[in-house]
Amino acid sequence: MTRTNYTLVTQFILLGLADTLEVQVILFFLFFLIYTLTVWGNVGMILLIKTDSRLHTPMYFFLANLSFVDVCYSSTTTPKMLVDLLSEEKTISFAGCFLQMYFYIALVTTECILFGLMAYDRYVAICNPLLYSLVMSRVVCLKMAAGAFAAGLLNSMVNTSYVSSLPFCRSNVIHHFFCDSPPLFKLSCSDTHLKESIFSTFAGVNLVGALLVILTSYSYILFTIFHMHSGEGRRKAFSTCASHLTAITLFYSTCIYTYLRPSSSYSLSQDKVASVFYTAVIPMLNPLVYSLRNKEVKKALWNVITRKRFPSFL
């Protein structure tokens, strides 16, 4: 019987997004701007919801949680990417790599579930308005949010354990800008077919499960809206749901493309572009989408601005 000797990998090398120094400098300033806007936008949304009592509703409670998750999961990848863009040695320790992967998967899973909870909240508000305060009580909302975070942490623990147990003997060079499962599977010298299937199953259950909740909720919502007699009621309902649907479309299209397509069609360059979009761009866009298309948020923001600028008139 032959015995295979595996080289112990203690660190990985992240190739990043570009090879030339000029492009790396341009990307550094671009992503530094994006990350700054992400942090300011999402933290600002959380503070706005906290300070304005009119936004103390289940819808904005989940939106505040979404903003918190966006800041956190963008922070698991972007700061390291910014450092690597200006560094010659783009290394990350074995433990650091899988710690980054753990928090990244946990937070993305949590965001996925939060979108489902937000769709259910809109379903109850529009289809069963008389029961809304009872069904979506503060205690229920807290339990839902806690369940989303717990499910994310548990899912990530299982998936990260699977990937970290792989033997890495081919190379320690990751063709990516952060530690993600598809490029790590490519580095393993063992047969990863079973573990890739298990990983895809977990990703599919989370993505498709939450997507089914969203589609079912919005099917009932659309049915209710089309049967409304008031034109004003229809416009208000559509306005309430438009921002949520926009954010869902941006998030799910890139995640499904990355994690639910066949491994045989995996492309390093295409995956990097998709990953940049949902790790850096979408967390920046979410507060813009929810503020620009939401009258209540714009009104609350205007009240904050006018209170600071014209305190003598208040």
C-alpha positions, -999 to +999 in steps of 0.1 A: +000+000+000+014+034-010+016+062+015+010+098+004+031+125+021+012+158+025+031+191+029+017+210+060+004+243+048+009+271+074-001+300+053-017+309+020-009+335-006-037+356-020-031+367-056-057+395-053-073+414-082-044+427-102-008+420-111+007+455-119+014+481-093-004+509-112-036+490-113-033+480-077-029+516-066-060+526-086-080+497-071-068+506-036-083+541-038-114+528-055-121+502-029-111+525+000-138+549-012-163+521-015-155+507+019-157+542+035-191+548+019-202+513+031-193+520+067-207+555+068-239+546+049-248+515+070-238+529+104-257+561+095-288+540+087-285+522+120-282+555+139-311+570+120-334+541+128-323+543+164-329+580+169-362+584+150-391+569+169-412+567+137-388+541+124-392+519+154-412+493+135-404+456+126-395+466+090-368+490+101-357+467+129-347+441+103-332+469+081-310+479+110-299+443+114-292+441+076-270+472+078-251+458+107-245+425+088-234+445+057-208+464+077-195+433+093-192+410+063-177+438+041-152+443+070-142+406+069-128+409+033-122+445+023-096+457+049-074+427+041-078+433+004-068+470+008-036+460+027-027+434+001-031+459-027-002+479-013+019+450+000+044+428-017+037+398+005+000+390+002+000+362+028-026+350+053-021+324+080-039+291+078-059+300+109-065+335+097-078+322+064-104+300+079-114+325+105-121+350+077-140+323+058-160+314+090-172+349+096-178+356+059-201+325+054-219+332+087-227+368+078-237+361+042-260+333+054-275+356+080-281+383+054-298+357+032-322+347+060-328+384+069-340+391+034-365+362+038-377+377+072-381+411+056-403+397+029-424+379+055-427+412+074-440+429+043-464+400+036-480+404+071-481+442+069-499+442+035-519+410+035-529+409+072-526+445+085-550+440+114-528+412+128-495+429+121-488+443+156-496+409+171-478+386+147-447+409+144-444+419+180-410+430+194-404+397+211-411+378+179-388+401+159-360+396+184-364+358+182-364+359+144-333+380+142-315+359+168-325+328+149-310+342+117-277+349+134-277+315+151-284+297+118-256+317+101-231+308+127-241+271+127-241+268+090-206+284+088-192+262+115-202+231+095-190+244+061-157+258+074-150+225+092-155+206+060-131+229+040-104+232+067-102+194+070-090+191+034-053+182+028-036+210+009-005+198-010-007+211-045-001+248-038-008+275-012-016+301-038-053+312-037-064+328-070-087+352-052-086+382-029-100+365+001-105+329+015-135+315-002-145+279-007-144+274-045-107+284-049-097+265-017-113+233-031-091+238-062-060+236-039-068+203-023-049+172-035-078+149-024-110+141-041-133+170-031-164+159-051-183+148-020-174+178+001-182+202-027-216+185-031-222+188+007-211+225+006-234+232-024-263+215-006-259+237+024-256+268+002-286+257-018-308+250+013-300+285+027-303+304-006-333+285-021-351+282+012-350+319+018-358+326-018-389+304-016-401+324+014-395+356-005-413+344-037-442+331-017-445+363+003-444+385-027-469+363-046-494+369-019-484+406-017-489+411-055-523+393-054-534+416-025-521+448-042-540+440-075-572+436-055-569+469-037-596+494-046-575+525-036-549+537-061-530+554-033-529+522-014-514+504-044-487+530-049-478+530-012-476+492-012-454+491-043-432+519-029-427+499+003-417+468-015-396+483-044-365+489-024-366+454-008-370+437-042-341+457-057-317+447-028-329+411-031-322+410-069-287+424-065-278+400-037-293+367-049-282+370-085-245+372-076-247+346-048-265+320-069-241+325-097-211+320-074-222+291-052-249+271-071-235+268-105-216+235-114-180+233-103-170+224-139-180+259-151-160+276-123-140+306-137-114+324-116-118+358-133-156+357-134-158+346-098-136+375-087-158+400-104-190+385-089-173+383-054-162+420-056-198+429-064-214+411-034-186+417-009-179+453-016-205+469-039-238+455-026-231+465+011-225+500-002-256+501-023-281+487+002-284+519+024-287+540-008-314+517-022-334+518+011-330+556+016-335+569-020-366+548-026-381+552+009-401+583+018-400+576+056-362+572+056-357+604+035-381+623+058-363+611+090-329+620+074-342+655+065-355+660+101-320+651+115-303+675+090-327+704+098-324+699+135-287+703+133-287+732+109-316+752+122-319+744+159-334+778+167-365+771+146-373+738+164 
